[in-house]
Amino acid sequence: MEKIEECKLVSAPLTSHFRLTLALSLKIEEEKEYMSSVSYISVVGSIISVIKFICECFYILHFNS
């Protein structure tokens, strides 16, 4: 396995795929009630987990190619 200092930088634009629209907003009262019970820390933790997974996939693909 290579050292981090020996790795080359790659550009991986992700933001163009993630867009928030009104179509994704909460529409019915049940959705609003459910989301009001979800804690902020749970949402942030889930986002961090997804980002970590994406980064690990890019890392594996980069070093296996």
C-alpha positions, 0 to 999 in steps of 0.5 A, spaced: 500 500 500 502 506 498 503 512 503 499 518 503 505 522 501 505 518 494 498 519 492 496 523 487 490 528 487 484 527 483 478 531 482 471 528 484 466 533 483 460 530 487 456 537 488 453 537 481 449 530 483 446 533 489 440 538 488 435 540 493 428 542 490 421 543 492 419 536 489 424 533 495 420 537 500 416 535 506 409 535 503 404 531 508 403 532 515 405 525 517 412 526 514 413 533 517 411 530 524 416 524 523 422 529 521 420 533 527 422 527 531 429 525 528 434 528 532 439 533 528 445 529 530 442 523 527 442 527 520 449 529 521 451 522 523 448 519 517 451 525 512 458 523 515 457 516 514 455 517 506 461 521 505 465 517 508 463 511 504 463 515 498 471 517 499 472 510 501 470 507 494 474 513 490 480 511 494 479 503 493 477 505 485 483 509 485 488 504 488 486 498 484 486 501 477 
